[in-house]
Amino acid sequence: MIDISTKIADIKLETCIFNTAGPADVTFEELEVIAKSNSSAVTMKSCTLQPRVGNPEPRYADLEYGSINSMGLPNLGYKAYIKFAAILKKRYKKPVIASISGMTLEDNVTIFRAFNDSAVDIIEFNPGSPNTIGKPIVGYDVQEMDRLLEAVSKVCKKPWGIKLPPYFDLVHFEQIAEVIKKYPVKFVTCINSIGNGLVINPYTEKPVIKPKGGLGGIGGKYIKYTTLANVRRFYELFEDKIQVIGVGGLYNGIDAFELILAGASAVQIGTAFLQQGPGIFAEVQKELIDFMATKGYKKISDFRGKLKPLS
Ligand code: YRO
């Protein structure tokens, strides 16, 4: 028997594979599709204080090897997700994960506080928007990150982690890790989409999405090696005291295996779920088990983080 269960923030997950915040997880109907699938948890769309319709369409496009999006955080507002969590938990008995992405520090504090008295098991903070006008997104500003994490730590009573944007400079990994270590953060999820790519249709001579002059976050196969590097670097810097969840470019069981080998305690699926539907979770699960069987591994701790050196 091969066991691919895991624990995130001390919450048991029947498998280490579930949906990432963002794709097809805004409405209750969409969340029920995830709950009925083999996704081991139900992660809900990042929420804000007020409901948002998001950016004008087209705001998402499938690409040959992935996706581009500039959704603009369409969501039903945090109160809807507090209600959804209660129903989902009761009906489907699997962990529910809320994602919070308030537009200001004050909004984030209000939303975190409200989720304390909710059925959600885990909270993921998404520092993907600039919380101060004229500054970069919080995840790319070490001081802003410190300010936000301090505020969230003071109010949050649920186990929580952070969905990080990708980093590309080795010093940035160290600076962000130092700030995160100051707070009771249980996990980081690496990575959000690679921001502000531009996809052009050469025939129409136009971008493929409308918002921001065509700029949008890139997901899918294009980003897998950035995901692996971010998982690996944070796994090393946190010395396994803060867990790492891997997401970005995972389409099959061997991708999941590589992310776990790099140090991930669980993996999430985004673009591949959107493109292939909820059957992807059972598929990746089976492929991971089959690949582990060929290696003689019986549980994910047999190989997690154990990437071998070349020499
Ligand atoms: O556009 C989105 O809703 C979006 N897309 C992503 O690829 N990642 C995200 O975290 C989000 C939501 C947050 C934000 C980027 C719009 C601030």
Residues whose N, C-alpha, C, O or C-beta is under 5 A from the ligand:
A	BS01	YRO	S70 M71 G72 L73 P74 G128 S129 N192 S193 G217
